[in-house]
């Protein structure tokens, strides 16, 4: 419900500015994701419970008349699936972690040409989903949702639309309670991405 509310809020902002938009852009990127934060480490043994994962980032951006030509603003969805593993110190097997960001995004291209470095900042609602924990085929802990404020800075290179970038989903605090107790800690991800951005002016 919280993610739907955030998407509705972002959509209203987008629709309210489309009338003055001159140019549009859409991008899709795939990423290697490295988990960051306390949520991916056993608090007792210090063992890493996830080492890598896959990410994706999508955005729909527009340029408004009256702002710098290289500045685009819009909505974004960023998602990370981080692979858990079986603990070496216990019999617990950790499934998939999920970390998502729904929000607003600003992108600034530093040069006017078709090849340009760029920077972006995404802000919005962050959703962290804990993994299912099993032992001997028995489910000990179901997946749980937690929410926080999300921040994702990014730097990259736009080469005729092809994108190469590094982004950091800043580790934020999450609180999760379950029958086995409560957890409070941080979760984030470092992303190395490649993708493509299309620019167009339909009107």
N, CA, C and O of each residue as an XYZ file, in Angstrom:
812
protein
N       0.823     -1.202      0.000
C       0.000      0.000      0.000
C       0.866      1.265      0.000
O       0.563      2.225     -0.709
N       1.941      1.265      0.794
C       2.815      2.439      0.835
C       3.463      2.681     -0.518
O       3.586      3.828     -0.949
N       3.887      1.594     -1.208
C       4.520      1.758     -2.512
C       3.526      2.289     -3.542
O       3.896      3.100     -4.391
N       2.260      1.839     -3.478
C       1.241      2.341     -4.393
C       0.969      3.819     -4.151
O       0.781      4.580     -5.100
N       0.946      4.229     -2.888
C       0.735      5.635     -2.555
C       1.867      6.497     -3.093
O       1.624      7.582     -3.622
N       3.106      6.020     -2.962
C       4.243      6.772     -3.475
C       4.177      6.896     -4.994
O       4.435      7.968     -5.542
N       3.827      5.783     -5.687
C       3.715      5.836     -7.142
C       2.627      6.816     -7.564
O       2.805      7.548     -8.538
N       1.498      6.843     -6.847
C       0.416      7.775     -7.170
C       0.871      9.221     -6.988
O       0.555     10.082     -7.809
N       1.609      9.485     -5.915
C       2.132     10.826     -5.656
C       3.079     11.261     -6.770
O       2.984     12.382     -7.269
N       3.987     10.375     -7.157
C       4.947     10.698     -8.220
C       4.238     10.910     -9.554
O       4.608     11.793    -10.327
N       3.208     10.088     -9.821
C       2.466     10.215    -11.075
C       1.747     11.558    -11.157
O       1.692     12.158    -12.230
N       1.199     12.038    -10.048
C       0.521     13.336    -10.032
C       1.497     14.466    -10.346
O       1.173     15.390    -11.092
N       2.693     14.383     -9.768
C       3.714     15.396    -10.062
C       4.092     15.355    -11.538
O       4.239     16.396    -12.178
N       4.250     14.136    -12.076
C       4.619     13.976    -13.484
C       3.543     14.545    -14.392
O       3.849     15.315    -15.303
N       2.287     14.180    -14.158
C       1.186     14.637    -15.004
C       1.055     16.154    -14.951
O       0.759     16.794    -15.960
N       1.276     16.725    -13.774
C       1.155     18.165    -13.621
C       2.180     18.949    -14.415
O       1.973     20.131    -14.690
N       3.290     18.310    -14.793
C       4.349     19.015    -15.521
C       4.447     18.622    -16.988
O       5.220     19.234    -17.725
N       3.695     17.627    -17.437
C       3.812     17.165    -18.814
C       3.420     18.246    -19.818
O       3.948     18.285    -20.930
N       2.496     19.124    -19.429
C       2.026     20.149    -20.355
C       3.144     21.099    -20.764
O       3.118     21.637    -21.871
N       4.119     21.312    -19.895
C       5.223     22.222    -20.202
C       6.490     21.479    -20.613
O       7.525     22.104    -20.848
N       6.419     20.169    -20.701
C       7.601     19.387    -21.069
C       7.909     19.552    -22.553
O       7.000     19.562    -23.383
N       9.196     19.683    -22.887
C       9.634     19.837    -24.270
C      10.252     18.555    -24.823
O      10.064     18.224    -25.993
N      10.973     17.851    -23.996
C      11.646     16.620    -24.409
C      11.460     15.560    -23.327
O      11.259     15.872    -22.153
N      11.534     14.301    -23.753
C      11.351     13.189    -22.833
C      12.525     12.221    -22.959
O      13.262     12.236    -23.945
N      12.678     11.390    -21.947
C      13.715     10.358    -21.981
C      13.242      9.160    -21.174
O      12.568      9.302    -20.154
N      13.610      7.977    -21.653
C      13.307      6.737    -20.936
C      14.572      5.895    -20.912
O      15.271      5.790    -21.920
N      14.866      5.296    -19.768
C      16.047      4.434    -19.697
C      15.754      3.161    -18.927
O      14.878      3.113    -18.063
N      16.516      2.131    -19.268
C      16.476      0.855    -18.554
C      17.915      0.385    -18.385
O      18.692      0.393    -19.340
N      18.268     -0.024    -17.170
C      19.615     -0.502    -16.879
C      19.557     -1.792    -16.066
O      18.659     -1.987    -15.246
N      20.523     -2.660    -16.305
C      20.717     -3.854    -15.496
C      22.016     -3.697    -14.725
O      22.954     -3.060    -15.203
N      22.072     -4.282    -13.522
C      23.210     -4.014    -12.645
C      23.679     -5.258    -11.905
O      22.907     -6.174    -11.622
N      24.969     -5.258    -11.606
C      25.521     -6.142    -10.578
C      25.399     -5.377     -9.271
O      25.812     -4.220     -9.184
N      24.837     -6.013     -8.259
C      24.581     -5.330     -6.987
C      25.362     -5.984     -5.858
O      25.360     -7.206     -5.705
N      26.025     -5.154     -5.075
C      26.758     -5.618     -3.900
C      26.053     -5.109     -2.649
O      25.958     -3.896     -2.457
N      25.550     -6.008     -1.786
C      24.804     -5.569     -0.599
C      25.686     -4.828      0.398
O      26.843     -5.190      0.614
N      25.120     -3.782      1.003
C      25.814     -2.986      2.004
C      24.899     -2.789      3.209
O      23.696     -2.575      3.057
N      25.479     -2.864      4.407
C      24.692     -2.602      5.600
C      24.649     -3.767      6.566
O      25.081     -4.875      6.250
N      24.119     -3.496      7.750
C      24.088     -4.474      8.839
C      23.132     -5.627      8.581
O      23.296     -6.707      9.149
N      22.130     -5.408      7.726
C      21.110     -6.435      7.495
C      21.674     -7.689      6.844
O      21.053     -8.749      6.913
N      22.841     -7.586      6.212
C      23.412     -8.705      5.479
C      24.544     -9.388      6.243
O      25.308    -10.161      5.665
N      24.651     -9.106      7.524
C      25.686     -9.697      8.367
C      25.060    -10.261      9.633
O      24.240     -9.601     10.271
N      25.444    -11.476      9.998
C      24.968    -12.081     11.243
C      25.507    -11.271     12.422
O      26.719    -11.112     12.569
N      24.613    -10.766     13.251
C      25.015     -9.893     14.354
C      25.855    -10.613     15.395
O      26.619     -9.974     16.119
N      25.725    -11.945     15.485
C      26.448    -12.708     16.507
C      27.793    -13.200     15.990
O      28.816    -13.029     16.654
N      27.795    -13.812     14.806
C      29.023    -14.423     14.280
C      29.811    -13.499     13.360
O      30.995    -13.732     13.114
N      29.157    -12.439     12.843
C      29.821    -11.558     11.893
C      29.880    -12.121     10.489
O      30.523    -11.531      9.621
N      29.232    -13.240     10.241
C      29.250    -13.893      8.931
C      28.395    -13.120      7.931
O      27.305    -12.653      8.258
N      28.912    -12.992      6.694
C      28.151    -12.352      5.633
C      27.065    -13.303      5.145
O      27.344    -14.459      4.827
N      25.819    -12.813      5.087
C      24.686    -13.638      4.689
C      24.289    -13.417      3.237
O      23.464    -14.156      2.700
N      24.869    -12.405      2.598
C      24.657    -12.159      1.172
C      25.869    -11.425      0.631
O      26.365    -10.488      1.256
N      26.348    -11.851     -0.535
C      27.557    -11.255     -1.099
C      27.316    -10.521     -2.413
O      28.081     -9.626     -2.770
N      26.259    -10.891     -3.134
C      26.020    -10.252     -4.429
C      24.567    -10.439     -4.833
O      23.810    -11.176     -4.202
N      24.206     -9.750     -5.901
C      22.853     -9.869     -6.427
C      22.745     -9.173     -7.768
O      23.750     -8.758     -8.347
N      21.529     -9.047     -8.257
C      21.246     -8.399     -9.528
C      20.294     -7.232     -9.296
O      19.410     -7.289     -8.442
N      20.497     -6.173    -10.077
C      19.656     -5.000     -9.933
C      19.117     -4.520    -11.268
O      19.593     -4.934    -12.325
N      18.128     -3.650    -11.213
C      17.553     -3.031    -12.405
C      17.080     -1.630    -12.042
O      16.649     -1.374    -10.917
N      17.167     -0.732    -13.011
C      16.719      0.639    -12.793
C      15.971      1.121    -14.028
O      16.450      0.977    -15.153
N      14.795      1.692    -13.807
C      13.977      2.233    -14.890
C      13.579      3.663    -14.532
O      13.287      3.965    -13.375
N      13.573      4.536    -15.538
C      13.093      5.892    -15.283
C      12.366      6.443    -16.500
O      12.617      6.030    -17.632
N      11.469      7.373    -16.251
C      10.795      8.142    -17.298
C      10.965      9.603    -16.926
O      10.461     10.054    -15.898
N      11.687     10.348    -17.778
C      12.104     11.702    -17.445
C      11.584     12.693    -18.476
O      11.218     12.316    -19.590
N      11.555     13.956    -18.092
C      11.134     15.005    -19.010
C      11.922     16.273    -18.731
O      12.421     16.492    -17.627
N      12.022     17.110    -19.772
C      12.691     18.403    -19.649
C      11.633     19.490    -19.709
O      10.811     19.511    -20.625
N      11.648     20.396    -18.733
C      10.664     21.469    -18.658
C      11.274     22.762    -19.179
O      12.417     23.095    -18.865
N      10.501     23.481    -19.973
C      10.961     24.766    -20.491
C      11.272     25.712    -19.333
O      10.503     25.817    -18.377
N      12.398     26.388    -19.435
C      12.780     27.338    -18.400
C      13.863     26.835    -17.474
O      14.429     27.613    -16.706
N      14.165     25.532    -17.530
C      15.263     24.980    -16.729
C      16.409     24.644    -17.681
O      16.183     24.555    -18.888
N      17.636     24.455    -17.178
C      18.768     24.144    -18.056
C      18.475     22.968    -18.990
O      17.833     21.996    -18.593
N      18.957     23.069    -20.242
C      18.663     22.061    -21.263
C      19.140     20.666    -20.879
O      18.577     19.672    -21.338
N      20.165     20.584    -20.047
C      20.744     19.283    -19.709
C      20.108     18.646    -18.481
O      20.540     17.578    -18.047
N      19.095     19.282    -17.918
C      18.466     18.770    -16.703
C      17.131     18.107    -17.033
O      16.248     18.716    -17.638
N      17.004     16.848    -16.621
C      15.760     16.095    -16.786
C      15.257     15.671    -15.409
O      16.043     15.411    -14.498
N      13.934     15.606    -15.275
C      13.321     15.178    -14.018
C      12.187     14.209    -14.317
O      11.581     14.269    -15.386
N      11.896     13.310    -13.368
C      10.812     12.371    -13.586
C      10.686     11.356    -12.468
O      11.028     11.625    -11.316
N      10.186     10.176    -12.833
C       9.949      9.114    -11.859
C      10.894      7.948    -12.125
O      11.391      7.778    -13.238
N      11.133      7.151    -11.094
C      12.064      6.034    -11.215
C      11.628      4.859    -10.358
O      10.935      5.018     -9.353
N      12.049      3.683    -10.778
C      11.893      2.473     -9.966
C      13.218      1.723    -10.008
O      13.710      1.374    -11.081
N      13.788      1.479     -8.841
C      15.042      0.744     -8.728
C      14.809     -0.504     -7.899
O      14.149     -0.452     -6.861
N      15.351     -1.630     -8.353
C      15.098     -2.900     -7.671
C      16.379     -3.717     -7.588
O      17.176     -3.744     -8.526
N      16.568     -4.388     -6.445
C      17.721     -5.262     -6.241
C      17.258     -6.581     -5.635
O      16.525     -6.598     -4.646
N      17.693     -7.683     -6.236
C      17.509     -9.010     -5.660
C      18.876     -9.495     -5.207
O      19.777     -9.678     -6.026
N      19.031     -9.702     -3.916
C      20.321    -10.043     -3.316
C      20.252    -11.463     -2.782
O      19.383    -11.801     -1.979
N      21.181    -12.286     -3.242
C      21.121    -13.716     -2.972
C      21.658    -14.052     -1.582
O      22.815    -13.775     -1.266
N      20.810    -14.646     -0.769
C      21.256    -15.151      0.524
C      21.938    -16.503      0.360
O      21.999    -17.039     -0.747
N      22.446    -17.049      1.444
C      23.138    -18.336      1.369
C      23.002    -19.075      2.692
O      22.505    -18.536      3.681
N      23.455    -20.311      2.682
C      23.393    -21.107      3.907
C      24.522    -20.690      4.845
O      25.678    -20.562      4.442
N      24.157    -20.486      6.096
C      25.146    -20.078      7.088
C      26.138    -21.204      7.343
O      25.757    -22.370      7.441
N      27.420    -20.842      7.449
C      28.457    -21.828      7.750
C      28.499    -22.166      9.235
O      29.057    -23.191      9.625
N      27.910    -21.306     10.062
C      27.959    -21.511     11.509
C      26.679    -22.119     12.076
O      26.664    -22.615     13.202
N      25.608    -22.077     11.287
C      24.338    -22.660     11.723
C      23.761    -23.462     10.568
O      24.357    -23.520      9.493
N      22.618    -24.074     10.781
C      21.947    -24.824      9.712
C      20.935    -23.960      8.974
O      20.146    -24.477      8.183
N      20.944    -22.651      9.219
C      19.967    -21.762      8.604
C      20.326    -21.489      7.145
O      21.488    -21.265      6.809
N      19.310    -21.513      6.291
C      19.479    -21.211      4.871
C      18.687    -19.945      4.557
O      17.471    -19.909      4.743
N      19.374    -18.907      4.081
C      18.743    -17.617      3.822
C      18.414    -17.496      2.337
O      19.263    -17.748      1.482
N      17.170    -17.106      2.037
C      16.720    -16.955      0.659
C      17.075    -15.590      0.089
O      18.127    -15.033      0.402
N      16.188    -15.052     -0.753
C      16.438    -13.790     -1.437
C      16.070    -12.585     -0.577
O      14.990    -12.528      0.011
N      16.988    -11.626     -0.518
C      16.677    -10.300      0.001
C      16.185     -9.442     -1.177
O      16.567     -9.678     -2.323
N      15.351     -8.462     -0.889
C      14.897     -7.533     -1.920
C      14.987     -6.107     -1.384
O      14.603     -5.830     -0.248
N      15.501     -5.209     -2.221
C      15.623     -3.798     -1.850
C      15.154     -2.960     -3.036
O      15.714     -3.050     -4.128
N      14.124     -2.144     -2.816
C      13.526     -1.380     -3.911
C      13.382      0.089     -3.529
O      13.276      0.445     -2.356
N      13.383      0.926     -4.562
C      13.172      2.357     -4.356
C      12.166      2.848     -5.385
O      12.338      2.637     -6.586
N      11.113      3.505     -4.905
C      10.104      4.117     -5.766
C      10.154      5.620     -5.509
O       9.988      6.057     -4.371
N      10.381      6.414     -6.556
C      10.470      7.830     -6.240
C      10.679      8.745     -7.419
O      10.335      8.418     -8.555
N      11.255      9.910     -7.128
C      11.537     10.954     -8.096
C      13.028     10.963     -8.412
O      13.861     10.636     -7.567
N      13.346     11.346     -9.656
C      14.743     11.299    -10.105
C      15.073     12.543    -10.915
O      14.279     12.992    -11.742
N      16.252     13.088    -10.666
C      16.785     14.172    -11.468
C      18.087     13.742    -12.111
O      18.935     13.142    -11.451
N      18.259     14.040    -13.398
C      19.473     13.675    -14.141
C      20.047     14.928    -14.791
O      19.321     15.694    -15.425
N      21.354     15.133    -14.633
C      22.016     16.270    -15.259
C      23.163     15.773    -16.129
O      24.074     15.101    -15.646
N      23.110     16.113    -17.431
C      24.188     15.794    -18.377
C      25.142     16.988    -18.408
O      24.711     18.124    -18.609
N      26.426     16.736    -18.212
C      27.391     17.823    -18.063
C      27.807     18.445    -19.391
O      28.288     19.578    -19.411
N      27.631     17.726    -20.508
C      28.001     18.230    -21.824
C      26.792     18.204    -22.748
O      25.827     17.479    -22.507
N      26.858     19.009    -23.816
C      25.741     19.092    -24.754
C      25.781     18.021    -25.835
O      24.761     17.766    -26.476
N      26.919     17.393    -26.055
C      27.054     16.440    -27.143
C      26.396     15.103    -26.861
O      25.785     14.894    -25.813
N      26.540     14.196    -27.833
C      25.947     12.864    -27.699
C      26.737     11.974    -26.746
O      26.256     10.917    -26.337
N      27.950     12.402    -26.391
C      28.750     11.700    -25.384
C      28.945     12.649    -24.203
O      29.493     13.740    -24.355
N      28.491     12.222    -23.036
C      28.560     13.124    -21.886
C      28.555     12.348    -20.580
O      27.817     11.372    -20.446
N      29.370     12.770    -19.611
C      29.188     12.248    -18.245
C      27.905     12.837    -17.671
O      27.450     13.898    -18.098
N      27.335     12.143    -16.709
C      26.109     12.640    -16.088
C      26.068     12.236    -14.626
O      26.783     11.335    -14.188
N      25.223     12.917    -13.891
C      24.967     12.569    -12.502
C      23.474     12.562    -12.257
O      22.729     13.290    -12.912
N      23.039     11.749    -11.323
C      21.612     11.706    -11.010
C      21.414     11.511     -9.513
O      22.312     11.070     -8.795
N      20.213     11.852     -9.067
C      19.835     11.635     -7.676
C      18.382     11.185     -7.635
O      17.499     11.852     -8.176
N      18.142     10.046     -6.987
C      16.791      9.520     -6.797
C      16.426      9.604     -5.318
O      17.224      9.256     -4.448
N      15.210     10.071     -5.048
C      14.696     10.181     -3.684
C      13.288      9.610     -3.642
O      12.502      9.827     -4.564
N      12.963      8.881     -2.577
C      11.607      8.358     -2.478
C      11.437      7.351     -1.364
O      12.108      7.414     -0.334
N      10.527      6.421     -1.587
C      10.213      5.379     -0.615
C      11.070      4.151     -0.890
O      11.110      3.657     -2.016
N      11.748      3.664      0.128
C      12.569      2.460      0.011
C      11.878      1.302      0.733
O      11.400      1.449      1.857
N      11.837      0.159      0.066
C      11.190     -1.035      0.620
C      12.217     -2.163      0.723
O      12.815     -2.564     -0.275
N      12.411     -2.659      1.920
C      13.346     -3.757      2.175
C      12.545     -4.999      2.552
O      11.703     -4.956      3.449
N      12.816     -6.113      1.856
C      12.117     -7.371      2.113
C      13.145     -8.393      2.585
O      14.091     -8.711      1.864
N      12.956     -8.896      3.779
C      13.891     -9.869      4.346
C      13.688    -11.234      3.695
O      12.618    -11.494      3.144
N      14.685    -12.106      3.745
C      14.562    -13.415      3.098
C      13.767    -14.409      3.934
O      13.605    -14.249      5.144
N      13.284    -15.424      3.260
C      12.730    -16.574      3.975
C      13.893    -17.369      4.556
O      14.879    -17.631      3.866
N      13.777    -17.748      5.817
C      14.837    -18.509      6.485
C      14.323    -19.919      6.753
O      13.271    -20.104      7.365
N      15.085    -20.915      6.284
C      14.691    -22.310      6.463
C      15.806    -23.095      7.138
O      16.962    -22.671      7.168
N      15.433    -24.237      7.672
C      16.402    -25.163      8.270
C      15.854    -26.570      8.119
O      14.777    -26.887      8.622
N      16.611    -27.418      7.415
C      16.168    -28.788      7.198
C      14.858    -28.877      6.446
O      14.068    -29.793      6.673
N      14.619    -27.925      5.547
C      13.389    -27.907      4.776
C      12.208    -27.286      5.490
O      11.132    -27.174      4.904
N      12.374    -26.879      6.731
C      11.294    -26.268      7.502
C      11.458    -24.753      7.512
O      12.549    -24.239      7.758
N      10.371    -24.048      7.244
C      10.405    -22.583      7.231
C      10.387    -22.060      8.665
O       9.439    -22.293      9.415
N      11.447    -21.353      9.026
C      11.542    -20.776     10.368
C      11.066    -19.331     10.407
O      10.552    -18.860     11.422
N      11.242    -18.636      9.289
C      10.916    -17.207      9.263
C      10.422    -16.830      7.875
O      11.125    -17.025      6.883
N       9.208    -16.291      7.807
C       8.651    -15.832      6.541
C       9.284    -14.497      6.144
O       9.924    -13.828      6.956
N       9.090    -14.130      4.881
C       9.584    -12.846      4.399
C       8.799    -11.709      5.055
O       7.590    -11.812      5.261
N       9.505    -10.627      5.377
C       8.901     -9.473      6.032
C       9.249     -8.199      5.260
O      10.303     -8.110      4.631
N       8.347     -7.214      5.318
C       8.549     -5.926      4.662
C       8.878     -4.846      5.682
O       8.339     -4.831      6.789
N       9.763     -3.949      5.294
C      10.058     -2.767      6.100
C      10.280     -1.598      5.148
O      10.718     -1.786      4.013
N       9.974     -0.390      5.619
C      10.034      0.787      4.760
C      10.895      1.876      5.395
O      11.021      1.976      6.615
N      11.486      2.692      4.507
C      12.298      3.812      4.971
C      12.385      4.839      3.849
O      11.841      4.627      2.765
N      13.063      5.943      4.106
C      13.343      6.938      3.070
C      14.488      6.427      2.212
O      15.472      5.912      2.743
N      14.378      6.560      0.893
C      15.396      6.050     -0.015
C      16.174      7.147     -0.711
O      15.601      8.146     -1.145
N      17.499      6.960     -0.819
C      18.390      7.903     -1.499
C      19.334      7.103     -2.394
O      19.955      6.142     -1.940
N      19.443      7.499     -3.675
C      20.324      6.790     -4.611
C      21.050      7.796     -5.515
O      20.492      8.202     -6.535
N      22.272      8.207     -5.173
C      23.083      9.006     -6.091
C      23.730      8.104     -7.142
O      23.984      6.925     -6.896
N      23.989      8.679     -8.312
C      24.554      7.907     -9.427
C      25.459      8.803    -10.258
O      25.150      9.977    -10.460
N      26.569      8.267    -10.738
C      27.414      8.940    -11.724
C      27.627      7.973    -12.875
O      27.741      6.764    -12.673
N      27.680      8.520    -14.093
C      27.813      7.620    -15.227
C      28.253      8.338    -16.483
O      28.569      9.528    -16.468
N      28.265      7.584    -17.575
C      28.662      8.081    -18.886
C      27.593      7.687    -19.895
O      27.216      6.520    -19.999
N      27.114      8.680    -20.635
C      26.122      8.476    -21.695
C      26.854      8.543    -23.030
O      27.363      9.599    -23.406
N      26.911      7.409    -23.756
C      27.614      7.316    -25.037
C      26.583      7.033    -26.120
O      26.240      5.878    -26.371
N      26.090      8.088    -26.760
C      25.057      7.946    -27.790
C      23.867      7.147    -27.269
O      23.280      6.358    -28.009
N      23.513      7.342    -26.027
C      22.377      6.639    -25.437
C      22.755      5.441    -24.593
O      22.006      5.061    -23.694
N      23.897      4.842    -24.863
C      24.353      3.718    -24.042
C      24.872      4.252    -22.703
O      25.637      5.215    -22.664
N      24.452      3.620    -21.619
C      24.770      4.099    -20.278
C      25.680      3.129    -19.533
O      25.457      1.919    -19.538
N      26.703      3.680    -18.897
C      27.549      2.950    -17.958
C      27.580      3.774    -16.677
O      27.892      4.964    -16.718
N      27.264      3.162    -15.545
C      27.156      3.970    -14.334
C      27.485      3.180    -13.079
O      27.492      1.949    -13.068
N      27.757      3.938    -12.020
C      27.921      3.404    -10.668
C      26.946      4.162     -9.779
O      26.894      5.392     -9.814
N      26.177      3.434     -8.988
C      25.187      4.061     -8.111
C      25.261      3.433     -6.730
O      25.721      2.304     -6.562
N      24.799      4.189     -5.752
C      24.843      3.730     -4.363
C      23.474      3.933     -3.726
O      23.051      5.063     -3.484
N      22.790      2.832     -3.459
C      21.552      2.901     -2.691
C      21.977      3.037     -1.230
O      22.391      2.063     -0.601
N      21.871      4.243     -0.707
C      22.417      4.556      0.618
C      21.768      3.670      1.677
O      20.541      3.609      1.752
N      22.568      2.978      2.503
C      21.992      2.138      3.568
C      21.165      2.974      4.545
O      21.656      3.933      5.139
N      19.914      2.588      4.693
C      18.997      3.275      5.597
C      18.540      2.306      6.683
O      18.699      1.092      6.550
N      17.979      2.845      7.744
C      17.533      2.023      8.873
C      16.172      1.395      8.596
O      15.257      2.045      8.090
N      16.063      0.105      8.945
C      14.804     -0.634      8.818
C      14.550     -1.393     10.117
O      15.476     -1.818     10.807
N      13.269     -1.549     10.424
C      12.883     -2.298     11.621
C      11.928     -3.408     11.208
O      10.919     -3.159     10.548
N      12.257     -4.646     11.606
C      11.441     -5.818     11.279
C      11.228     -6.618     12.550
O      12.182     -6.903     13.274
N       9.978     -6.985     12.828
C       9.671     -7.838     13.978
C       9.108     -9.166     13.488
O       8.438     -9.220     12.457
N       9.382    -10.241     14.233
C       8.907    -11.572     13.870
C       8.776    -12.410     15.127
O       9.064    -11.952     16.232
N       8.333    -13.653     14.938
C       8.197    -14.561     16.065
C       9.523    -14.939     16.686
O       9.571    -15.404     17.824
N      10.619    -14.738     15.932
C      11.949    -15.063     16.447
C      12.635    -13.856     17.074
O      13.768    -13.951     17.546
N      11.936    -12.713     17.076
C      12.522    -11.512     17.654
C      12.452    -10.349     16.691
O      11.784    -10.429     15.660
N      13.134     -9.275     17.019
C      13.108     -8.057     16.211
C      14.501     -7.754     15.675
O      15.511     -8.097     16.289
N      14.532     -7.095     14.502
C      15.792     -6.678     13.901
C      15.707     -5.200     13.574
O      14.697     -4.730     13.052
N      16.752     -4.476     13.876
C      16.868     -3.077     13.493
C      18.271     -2.863     12.941
O      19.257     -3.056     13.652
N      18.363     -2.470     11.689
C      19.671     -2.285     11.077
C      19.548     -1.607      9.731
O      18.458     -1.209      9.320
N      20.670     -1.478      9.046
C      20.718     -0.764      7.774
C      20.820     -1.729      6.608
O      21.342     -2.835      6.743
N      20.309     -1.289      5.448
C      20.409     -2.079      4.220
C      20.547     -1.131      3.041
O      19.820     -0.143      2.938
N      21.484     -1.438      2.154
C      21.704     -0.654      0.949
C      22.401     -1.514     -0.086
O      22.546     -2.722      0.103
N      22.837     -0.896     -1.189
C      23.500     -1.663     -2.246
C      24.359     -0.743     -3.103
O      24.009      0.413     -3.342
N      25.485     -1.276     -3.559
C      26.341     -0.613     -4.540
C      26.076     -1.273     -5.885
O      26.159     -2.495     -6.004
N      25.754     -0.467     -6.907
C      25.360     -1.003     -8.206
C      26.332     -0.580     -9.305
O      26.734      0.580     -9.382
N      26.701     -1.541    -10.156
C      27.474     -1.280    -11.372
C      26.554     -1.632    -12.540
O      26.213     -2.798    -12.740
N      26.154     -0.612    -13.313
C      25.051     -0.788    -14.256
C      25.456     -0.502    -15.695
O      26.414      0.222    -15.964
N      24.690     -1.095    -16.616
C      24.791     -0.814    -18.043
C      23.382     -0.834    -18.617
O      22.547     -1.644    -18.215
N      23.128      0.065    -19.560
C      21.787      0.108    -20.131
C      21.708      1.076    -21.285
O      22.712      1.372    -21.933
N      20.504      1.572    -21.541
C      20.291      2.454    -22.698
C      19.227      3.493    -22.357
O      18.246      3.194    -21.676
N      19.435      4.716    -22.840
C      18.454      5.787    -22.664
C      18.029      6.320    -24.027
O      18.865      6.599    -24.887
N      16.724      6.456    -24.211
C      16.151      6.991    -25.442
C      15.639      8.401    -25.170
O      14.920      8.627    -24.197
N      16.009      9.349    -26.033
C      15.518     10.721    -25.944
C      14.541     10.965    -27.091
O      14.791     10.550    -28.222
N      13.431     11.637    -26.800
C      12.458     11.895    -27.862
C      11.635     13.133    -27.521
O      11.515     13.521    -26.360
N      11.070     13.744    -28.568
C      10.229     14.936    -28.422
C       8.959     14.701    -29.233
O       8.922     15.026    -30.420
N       7.913     14.141    -28.616
C       6.728     13.740    -29.367
C       5.826     14.884    -29.800
O       5.015     14.708    -30.710
N       5.944     16.057    -29.172
C       4.992     17.131    -29.473
C       5.638     18.214    -30.323
O       4.984     19.196    -30.673
